[in-house]
Amino acid sequence: MIKKQFLKSKPVCKATFSFPLEAAPEATSVAIVGEFNDWNVEEAIPMKKQKRAGVFKALVELESGKEYQFRYLIDGQKWENDFEADAYAPTPFGVENSVVSALN
């Protein structure tokens, strides 16, 4: 799930990404990798485990007016999509990427 807040003062969309624990109950770490960090696993955005809420969460500032493909990386090994992404985009690898829209 992605909650978005558009800033009026600058062209930024603050996107809060939430990945449910139930989607990967054994996960010790979840990170976000996508176009906003050039798909660089070394620069993956770590998500914090929120036990009370039952999710991993991370806040990412995105430039407004664009769409970004991304995926979640679980324990540095398994890729997963966002079940409630704004859209999905096919890849040459036979899977789809999640898409987050920062269009105002």
C-alpha positions as CSV (number, residue, x, y, z in Angstrom):
1,M,0.0,0.0,0.0
2,I,1.3,3.5,-0.8
3,K,0.0,6.6,0.9
4,K,0.9,9.9,-0.9
5,Q,1.2,13.5,0.2
6,F,2.0,16.2,-2.3
7,L,3.8,19.2,-1.0
8,K,2.6,22.7,-2.1
9,S,5.9,24.4,-1.5
10,K,8.0,22.2,-3.9
11,P,7.5,19.5,-6.6
12,V,7.8,16.6,-4.2
13,C,5.5,13.7,-3.4
14,K,6.1,12.1,0.0
15,A,5.2,8.4,-0.5
16,T,4.8,6.1,2.5
17,F,5.3,2.5,1.4
18,S,3.8,-0.3,3.5
19,F,4.6,-3.9,3.0
20,P,2.4,-6.3,5.1
21,L,4.1,-8.8,7.4
22,E,1.7,-11.4,6.3
23,A,3.1,-11.3,2.8
24,A,6.4,-12.4,4.1
25,P,6.0,-13.6,7.7
26,E,9.6,-14.9,8.0
27,A,11.2,-11.8,6.6
28,T,13.9,-10.1,8.7
29,S,14.4,-7.2,6.2
30,V,12.5,-5.6,3.4
31,A,13.8,-2.8,1.2
32,I,12.5,-0.8,-1.8
33,V,14.4,-0.8,-5.0
34,G,13.3,1.0,-8.2
35,E,13.8,3.7,-10.7
36,F,14.2,6.3,-8.0
37,N,17.4,4.7,-6.9
38,D,18.5,3.4,-10.4
39,W,17.6,-0.2,-9.3
40,N,20.8,-0.2,-7.2
41,V,20.4,-2.9,-4.6
42,E,23.3,-1.3,-2.7
43,E,21.2,1.8,-2.3
44,A,18.0,0.0,-1.5
45,I,15.7,2.0,0.8
46,P,15.3,0.0,4.1
47,M,11.9,-0.4,5.5
48,K,11.3,-0.4,9.3
49,K,9.3,-3.2,10.9
50,Q,6.2,-1.9,12.6
51,K,5.1,-4.8,14.8
52,R,2.0,-3.2,16.1
53,A,0.8,-2.2,12.6
54,G,1.9,-5.5,11.1
55,V,3.8,-3.9,8.3
56,F,7.3,-2.8,7.1
57,K,7.2,1.0,6.3
58,A,9.4,3.5,4.6
59,L,9.0,7.1,3.5
60,V,10.4,8.0,0.1
61,E,10.4,11.5,-1.4
62,L,9.7,11.3,-5.1
63,E,9.8,14.1,-7.7
64,S,6.3,15.0,-8.6
65,G,5.0,14.6,-12.2
66,K,6.5,11.2,-12.8
67,E,5.7,7.5,-12.5
68,Y,8.3,5.1,-11.0
69,Q,8.7,1.4,-11.3
70,F,9.8,-0.4,-8.1
71,R,9.7,-3.7,-6.3
72,Y,10.3,-4.9,-2.7
73,L,13.4,-6.9,-1.9
74,I,12.9,-9.3,0.9
75,D,16.0,-10.5,2.9
76,G,18.2,-9.4,0.0
77,Q,17.0,-12.4,-2.1
78,K,13.3,-12.5,-3.0
79,W,11.5,-9.8,-5.1
80,E,7.9,-9.0,-4.4
81,N,5.4,-6.5,-5.9
82,D,3.1,-4.1,-4.1
83,F,-0.4,-5.7,-4.1
84,E,-2.0,-2.3,-4.2
85,A,0.3,-0.5,-6.6
86,D,-1.0,2.3,-8.8
87,A,-0.2,0.1,-11.9
88,Y,2.0,-2.7,-13.1
89,A,4.6,-2.6,-15.9
90,P,5.9,-5.6,-17.8
91,T,9.6,-6.3,-17.8
92,P,11.9,-8.2,-20.2
93,F,12.4,-10.8,-17.4
94,G,8.9,-12.2,-17.6
95,V,7.6,-10.5,-14.5
96,E,5.9,-7.2,-13.8
97,N,7.1,-4.3,-11.7
98,S,4.9,-2.3,-9.4
99,V,4.3,1.3,-10.4
100,V,3.8,4.3,-8.1
101,S,2.4,7.5,-9.6
102,A,3.6,10.8,-8.4
103,L,1.4,12.6,-10.8
104,N,-0.5,15.4,-9.1
